[in-house]
Amino acid sequence: MNELPALIRVFAYLSLLTVGGGMAAFPELKILSVDVHRWLTYPQLVHLYSVGQMAPGPNMMMIVAIGEWAGGLVGAIAVAAAFFGPTALLALLVGRLWKRLERWPWRTSIQQGLAPVSVGLLLAGCFTLAKGAVNDLTTATIAVSALLILLRYKINPAFLILGGAIIGAIDFYMP
């Protein structure tokens, strides 16, 4: 229970970094939850994120598990509220303001400037996740295969995640 203020502070802050999606906040999530507060290990964080990709709903619901590990049921609820509350409120306020500024000449410039920032944040998250997930020839093969399949075919990524899990399980149990 003594972790509750830190959980709320960390996940309210992380919620504001999710420009472009949850992956944008992943590098900072790793630093704060693994390196600073030690709520979980890096492999556990990678595992949670991977499972979050397969679960229905927003993939960042995996943060609830971090809250539960660090602060029990109350921690899980606090993390969910702290992570989704600020961005929901910000989106509401910005959405209303954005509609009012429909004819503002700077609006297009702001949109064009934010798009590359989103891409950069997303790429930083991808590289941070890759450092923890790709650690041998098998995982590198799975990552490259998934990338090539997604670039070539229109396939639901959940199938690739499931396939990677099966290959990983086979590799683990049959070294």
N, C-alpha and C positions, 0 to 999 in steps of 0.2 A: 504494500500500500504506500510505502514511502517513495516509490518510483512514480506515483501518479502525477505530481506537478511536472516532473521532467518529461513524462510521456506526452502530456498535454502540450507543453511548450515545444517539444521537438516536432510533433506531428502537425500542430497548427502552422509552424514555420514551413515544414515540408509541403503542406498543402498549397502554399503560395509559389512553390517552385515547379508545379506540374504544368507549366506552359508547354503545350505540345503533347501532353499525356503523362502518365505515371512514370514512364521510363526516364523522363527528364529529371525527376527527383531521385532516381536510383543512386547516383554517386554520393549525394549528400546523405541519403538514407543509410548507405553502407557505412559512411564515416561516423554518423551519429549513433546508429544502433549497434554497430559491431566494434568500432575502434574506441569511441568515446564512452558510451554507456555500458557496453558489453552485455546487452540484453540477449544476444545470440551470436553464433559464429558466422563467418562469411559463407561457408558451405550451407549452413542452415538458411541463411538469407537467400542464397541462390536457389535452394530447394523450394522455399516458400514462394518465391517469385515465379518459378517454373510451374508449380502447382496452381498458383493464381492465374496463370495463362490458360489453364484448362478448365478452371471452375467457371460456372455461369456467373454473369454479372461483371461488374468492373474488376479488372485484374488487380487493382490496388486494394481490393478487399483483404489481401494477404496481410496487410498491416494490422488487422484485427488480431491475428495470431501472435504478432509481436507484442501487442498490448496485453494479450492473455498470458503469455509467457512471463512478461515483466511485472504485471500487476493483477493477474487473475481476471475474473469476469468484469470487475469494475474497470480494470485497465483496458480491457477489450472495448468496452462501451465508450470509455473516455477517448481512446485513440480514434475510433470511428467518428465520433462527434468532432474531435479536434481536427481531423484530416479533411472531412467532407464539409463541415460547417463553414469555415472561412471562404473556401472557393465557391461554395453555393451562393453565399451572400455577395461576394465580389462579382460573380457572374451576373447576378440579378442587377446590381447597381451599374456595372459597366454596360450591360445590355440595354438598360433604360437610357443611359447617357449616350451610348452609341447610336441609338435610334434618333435621339434629338439632334445629333451632329451629322445627320445624313448628308447634308449639303456642304459640310465643312471641307475646305480644300485640303487640309492636312490629313484627313481620314485615310485616304488611299496610301499616303506616304507612311503612316503609322502601320497600316496592315502589311505593306511591303517590307518594312523594317523588322516586324515581329516574326514573319515567316522564317527567315534564316536563323533567327535566335532559337526558334522552336526546333529546327533541324539540328542545330549545334548541340542543344541540350539533349535531344534524343540520341544523337551519336555518342555523346559523352556517357550517357546511361548504358548504351549498348556495349561500349568498350569496357566499362566497369564490370558489367555482368559477364562479359566474355572472359575477363581475367580470372574470375572465380569458377566459371563453368567449363572452359576449355583448358584441360590440364594434361592431356595425353593424346596419343594418335586416334584412339576410338572417339573421344569427344570432339576432336578437331574434324574427323571425318563426318560425324553426325552434323556438326555446325555447317560445314561447307556444303554437304548434301542438301540440308534444309534450305540454305540460301539459294542454291542452284535450282532446286525444285520450285521454290516460291517465285523466282525470277522467270521461270519457263512456263509454269502451269498455274492455273487458277484452282487452288486447293485450299480447303479449310486448314488453317495452321494447327488446329487441335489434333488433326490426324498426324501431323509431323511430330508434335509433342508426344503423343501416345507412342508413335513409332520409335522415337528417341528413347523413351522410357523402357520400351521392350528391349531394344538393342542394349541399352545400359544394364538392364537386369541380366540379360544373357551374358554379357561381358563380365559382370560381377560374379555370377555363379559358375561360369565356365571359363576361368582364366587361361 
